[in-house]
Amino acid sequence: MIYLTKEGGVTKIVVLYNHKGGVSKTTTSFNLAHSIAERLNTKVLLVDGDPQCNLTELSLAKTIEHLDQAAAETGELQQLPGTTILDALGPRFRGERPDVDVDSIDLIELLDTRVSLLRGDIGLSEAEDVLSQAHNLRTGTDVHQKRNYVALHDMLKRLAEARGFSHVIVDVGPSAGALTRAFFLAADIFLAPVVPDRFNYQAITSLSAIISKWIRENSAIVSDFQKLGLNVPLGSPQFRGLIMQRYQRYAGEAKPAFKHWMQLIPKRVVERLLPSMIDASGSKDVVLESCWTAPVAVEIPDFASLAPMMLTHGKPVWNLTEKETGWGGVVWVGRQEEMSNFKAKFYHLVDVVEA
């Protein structure tokens, strides 16, 4: 199989971020990675940057099932394959290396071999203290702390380029901590998943404050880090739009309660989030121009009965088979149509990423 790479070998790092939990960041990241790999025929890296490891659980559903069965039979815990993010970062954080040894990272090829996983680690929350300290000391003279500050960005860029990944999709937790900040600043593209409800509407204000603070604080040290030859993130990922999702439908349309917030949230984004990002970065380039008039990149309704099937089989929702679902007859025909619609929406999201 011949895979295409980005022109000039440039990798795009994409982060889906919202500090409001329950907005389906993980399932959207998973499906987006597969849609990019399928549509563009490229290699895509999925990175589980959430200590809850939900992306790892989804991606390795069948592997975990088999290992758990073996554990039940033998009474011994079976280890998952591959290197975790914490394994990779550990030697750098402890000062044993100047950077992460990307050549030693063992990635996991998923069912679609164009997509690989750098799996999560429950212990990844330990990185919060390390990265928080590095952030606090970023303006000092301690080079060890400066290397820790750039470690995530440097690792993702060099790993992607070494292995020929056109895109890196990072799944982050619903937090505003140091770990999430480091992943956000490392990104080239930022998409914001939201559920159309009052709490997501309210969250836009605090999200704007969080992101603008991150951008502003990072921009102040970029020049100094570059003078030291450190691979510092520019810290200004371009906003490519909202992913409006998990809304319920009736007769093919969003229910009225959801429609209300589907109209208000984009307005709040244009009023608060976009200006705050531009003000913090000093550049209009941090916002895709079309987002000013059309801030919603795509609308993805609730997966409903397809969700547990996707979680069970670890496959993008549109690639489920009749045998895997257990549906037949008119039920399967109806689900096929839904699956095709979801595929079209994620393929559209690929166009947004590639804009």
N, C-alpha and C positions, 0 to 999 in steps of 0.2 A: 504494500500500500504506500502510495506517495502522498505525503501531506504537504499542504501549502504553508508557507511561513509569511509573516508580515514583511512588506517591502522594507529592505534595509535591516531586517532582523529585529525591528522594534516591537517589543511586547507591550500590550495594554494591560494594566492592572485595574480591575474593576471591583469596587466595593459597594455593596448594598447596605445602606446604614440608616437606621432610625433607632434612637434610644428608647422608643416606645416598644415594648415587647408584644408578642402575639400578632405580628404583621406578616408572617410567612417568609421571612428573609431566607431561611434555610432551603425550603422547597423551591423557591424562586431561583436562588443561586444554583441549585442542582439542575433544574430544568434549563436555565439559561446556558450553563456550561455545555450541556449536551446539544442544545440547539445551535450554538456557535460551531461546535465540532462537526455537526451534521451538515449544516448549511454551507459553511465555508471550507469544509474538508481540512480543518487544521487541528493541531494538538492543543488541548486546553488543560490547564492545571486548576484543580479545585483545592482551596486551602481552607481547612477548618480552624478558624481563629477564635472559636468560642469554647471556653472551658467546659461547656455542657456537652460538647461532642455530638450534637444532633446531626450535623452534616456527615460525620463519620458513620453514625448509626444508619442513616438513610443510604449512603453510598455503598456500605458493606453489609447490607441487610442479609443477603444469602450467606455470605462468609461467616457473619456473626451467628446465624442460625445453626450452621454446621459445627462451628466451634463450641457453641453452647451444648449441642447434642453430645459432642465428644466429651465435654467436661462432665455432663450428667452421667455418662457411661463409665468414665475412668476415675471420676472424683478429683481430677486435677484441672486447674484453671488453664485454659488454652489462650496463648498470646495472639493478639492480632498481628498481621504482617505489617511491614513498612516502618519507616522512621516517623516519629511524631515531631511536631514543631518544637516542643520542649527539648527533645533529644538533640535536634539540630542546633538550637540556640544555646544550650547548656554550656559547652566549652567556651563560647564567646563571652557569655555572661560571667563565667568564672575567671576570665582573663587568661585562659589557656591558649587561646588563639587570637590573632588580630581581627579575624572575621569568621564567618560560618563556613565550614568545609562543605560546599554544595556538592562536591563530587561524591561524598560518602552518603548522601541522602538517598534512601531507598523509597521511591514512590510506589504507589499501588495502582496498577492499571485496573480500571473498572470494566464492566461488561462491554461497554463500547471502548475499545482500546485506544481511541483517540483522546479519551478523558482519563486523567490520572489524579490521584488524591495524595495530598500531604496531610496526613490525618491529625486529628486533634488529640488532646491529652487533658484528662481531668486535672492534672497538676499544673496546667498552663496558667492557672490563676497566680502561681508563684511568680510568674513573669511581671505581674503588676508592680510588685515592690521594686524590682530591678529597673523596669522602664520608668517608673515614677521617680526614682532617685536620679536616673540619667537625665530625665526632663528637668528636674530641679537644679541639676549641676551643669546644664548644657552651656551656660555662659562662662563657666570656670575654665581652669587650665588642666583638669584631669582628663587626659586623652582616653583612658579606659572608659570613663563615663560617656565621652563623646562617641566612642565606638559602639557602645551599647545603644546609644540613642539612634544610630543609623542602622543597627544590625538587621532589623526586619526588612526595611526597604532594600538594603544591599543584598540580603539573602534572596529575596523574591526576584529581583532584577537579574542577578547572576545565575540563579537556578533556571529561570525561564529561558534566558538566552542560551545557556549551556545545553538544555534539553530540547530546544526548538519549539517552545510553546508560544503560540500567537497571542494567547490571552491567559490571564490569571484571574480567577474569580474568587474573591475572599468572602467567607461567611463570618461575620463578627457578631459578638453578643450584644444584647440590648442594654448597653452600659455607656457611660461616658468616662470610663477609666483609662489608664495609661496604655493598656494593651490595645483597646479599640482605637485610641488616638493614634498610636503608631501605625496601625494598619490603614487608617483613613488617610494619614499624611503620605503614606507610600503609594497611594492610588493615583491613577491618571484620570479615571472616570468615576463619578459618584451618582448613584441612583438611589432614590428614597422610596422604599416600600411603605405604603400606608393602607390602613383599613378605614373606609369612610364612616367615622363615628366622631362624637364630640371630643373624645380623649386624644385622638390623633390630631384633631384640629387644634386643640390646646397645646399639644406637644410641639407644633411647628415653631412657636415662639421660643421655647427653651432650646430646641434643636438649632435654631438660628444663632442663639447666643453661644452655644457650645462650639459649633463649627467655626464661627468667626473668631473665637478666642484661640482655637487650635491653629488656624491659618495665620493669625497675626503673630502669635508667639514663635511659630516655626520660621516665618519669613525673616524675623529679626536675626536669626543665627546662620542662615544659609550661606552668606558670603564668607563668614569666618570659617565655617566647616569646609567650604570649597578650597580655601587657601591652604588648609591642612591636607588636602587630597582625599577627604572623606566623602563617601558616596551618600551625601545627604539628600533626603527627599525635598523636592521643591515645595511640597505641601499645599498644592492648590489644585486638587482634582476638579475636573470640569463637571458641573452639574448637567446631567442629561435628561432629567425629568423624574416625575413621580411614577411609581408603579401602583396604581389603584387596584387593590385586590381584596379577596375574601368577602366580597359582598354577595348577598343572596338575591336571587332573581325570581320573578313571577311573570309568566307568559313571555319569557325571553328578555325582559327588562329588569333593571335593578329596582328593588322594592323602594317605595317612596321615602322611607326613613334613610336609606342609603343614598338615594339621589340628592337629598338635601345636603349631605356632607360632601358628596362628590362635586358639588358646585362651590361650596365654601372653602374647602381645603386648598384647591389650586389658587384661589384668590389670595389666601393667607400666605402661600408660598411666594407669590409674586410681590406681595407687599412687604414681607419680612425676610424670608430666607435669601432670596436672590440679591437684594440690595446689601444685606449684611455680608455676604460672601465677597462681593465686589469691593465693598468698603475695606474689608480686612486684607484683601490681597492687593488692592490698588490696580486691579485689571478687570476689564469686562470679559476677558477670555475665560474666566472661571464659570461662566454661564453660557451654555449653548444658546445662541441668539433666538432660536425658535421657541425656547422655553418661556420667553416673556409673553407670548400670545397663546402658546399651547403647552403648559407646564406638565401635562399628563402624557407620559411616554406610551403607556398602554394600560388598558383596563382588563384585569384578569378575575373573573368571578370565582366563587368558591368551588373547589374541586369536588365537593360533595362525596358521593360514593366511590369516586375514583381515587381519593386520597389514601385510604387504607391499602388499596391495591398497590399503589406506587410505593408506599412505605414498606410493604411486605416484600416486594420483588426488587426494590432498588433500581428501578428503571424510570426514565422520563415518562410522563403520564401518557403521551401519545404512542409509546412503543409497547404498551401492554398488549398481550395476546388474549384471544378468546379463552384459551385453555387456562391461562393464569388467573383470569377474572372469575371463571366459572359461569359467566353469563352466556346466554344463548338466545336464538330467535330474535324477536323484535327488540328485546332488552339490549342485546349485543349490538344490533343495528343502531339503536339510539345512542348507546355509549360510544360507538365508533364515530358518530357525527360530533359528539362532544369532544372526543380526543383529537379529532381533526381540527376543530376550532381552537383548542388549546395550542396545538402545534403552530397554527397560523399566528396566534398572538405572540408566542415566544420567538418565532421567526421574525416577526415585526420588531421585537425587542433587539434582535441581532442587528437589524438595520439602524436602530438608535445607537447602539454601541459603536457601530462602524461609521456613523455620520461624520 
